[in-house]
Amino acid sequence: MSIHDVEIDALGGGPANLAQYRGKAVLVVNVASRCGLTPQYAALEKLHEQYAPRGFTVLGVPCNQFMGQEPGTAAEIAAFCSATYGVTFPLTEKIDVNGEHRHPLYAALVATSDAEGHSGDVRWNFEKFLVAPDGSVAARFDPRTEPDAPEVTAAVEAVLPD
């Protein structure tokens, strides 16, 4: 199944409509506001701004499964992202990325291996999945890999639609 067919709500409510990303490259990232990796929001926003004109978006997916590092409400998460990091990329509702209640979006993502061969459960906040314009998962990056790392930007450029 393509991620374009998955139903998930937007952070502010209502459907996030992943079908709108058909034909675009998307970096799906499970995010958290109280994590040591939270400063990656700044680089994610920069990546989003740099490549958006070429058919790319970052999609932030709040998750509270890793030491309770995303405890806020939707309004609190939105306010934090906007005020602290100037986030303009879309955010979904808060979901589970692992376990019995894993959201179908992540069920479609986690079979993909990263460069070290890790597949399966998401290891921590800010694990990144690059989805190609056709909806296939093109790459997976470790949570500690910065969004502006050469391997991430090279992978994004390789799947841009134009």
N, C-alpha and C positions, 0 to 999 in steps of 0.2 A: 504494500500500500504506500502511496505517495503521501508526504506530509500535507500536500495540498487538499487531501480528502479528509483530514482529521478535523474534528470539531473541538474547539476550545474557545473559551470566552476571553475577551479583552480585559485588562486590569480594571477599567472603569465600568465594566458590565457590557452585556451584549456580545454577539459573536465576534471573534477576532478575524474570521473569514480568511483562513490560510490560502484559499483558492486565489486570492488576489496576488499571491506571489508566484503563480505559474509564469514561467518565462523569466524569472528573476533569481538571483543568487541570494541566499539567506544564511546568516550565521546565527544559529540558535544557541543561546547561552543561558544556563540556569544561574540566576543571580541572587544575591543576598546583600542586605544593607549593613550587616554587622559582622563582616568577615574580614580577615586580613587581606583578602584579595579584592575587596570592594573597590579600591582605587582603580581597578581595571575598567570601571564604568567610564572613566575619562578617555581611555584609549579606544573603548568600544564606540563611544560617541564620535570620536575623531575618525575612526574607520568608516562608520556609517555616513558621516558627512562627506568624506573623501570619495566614496564609491557610489553613493546614492544616485548621482546623475547617470551612472552607467548601469543601472538596473540591479542594485544591491541594497539589502537592508540587514540590520541587526534585529533580532527578535529576542527580547529579554523575557525569561520565564522565571518568575520568583518561586523559590522553593525553601521551605523551612525544615528540611530533613537533616541538615548537617549542623548539629549542636544548636538548633534553634536560632540560627543566625538571620532569619527573615521572619520575625514574629509579628510585624506590623499588619495593619489593615490595608486594603487596597488604596485608600486615600493617603495613608501614612507613607506607603511605598512610593506612590506617585509624587508626593510632595518632596520626599527625600531625594529621589532621583533627579527631579527638576531643579530643586534649590541647590543641591550639593554638587551635582555633576552636569547640569544643563542637558539632561537626557531628552532627546527628541525622537529616538527610535521607539517603535511600539513595544509595549509590555503586555503579557498575557495575565490571566488570573494566576493566583498562587496554586501550584500543583505538587504532587509527588512525582519524583523522577525515578524512584526505585521502589521495590517492594510490592506487596500485594495490591496496593492501590496506584501502581505506576500508571500515569496518564498514557493514553494511546499514542500521543505525540512521541513520548520517549520510548515506548515499545517499538516504534518505527525507527528510532535513531540508534539505540544501544547495541545493535548487532554489528555495527561498523567498528572496526579496529582503528586505534591510533597508530602512530609511527612505531611505537614500542610493542605493538601487538595486543594491547589491552582492548577487550570488548566486554560487553555486559554492563553491569551496574556502573552508574556515574560515581566517580570517586569523591568528588567534593564540589563546592560551589565554583562556578565559572568554568566548567568543562564546556568545550565549544564543539559544535557540529556544523560543518559547512554543507548546505544543501544546494545542489545544482539547480539550474532553471527547470529541468525536467522532473524535479522532486526527489531524485536519488541523493543519497548521502555521499558526498565527494571526499570528505575528510573529517577527522576527529582530532581534537587537540586537548592535551592535558590541562587541567585547571591552572597550573602555574605558568603555562605558555601565555605570554602577553599578547593581547590582540594585535599589536603592531609588530610582532616578531616577523622576521623575513619569511619563515615557512607559512605563516598565516596569510600574509599579504600576497605571496606568490600563489597560494592555493586559491584565494579569492580572485585574483587576476585571471587565473586559468579557467575559471567557470563563469566569468562575467558574460552576459548575453550579447554585449556589443563591443 
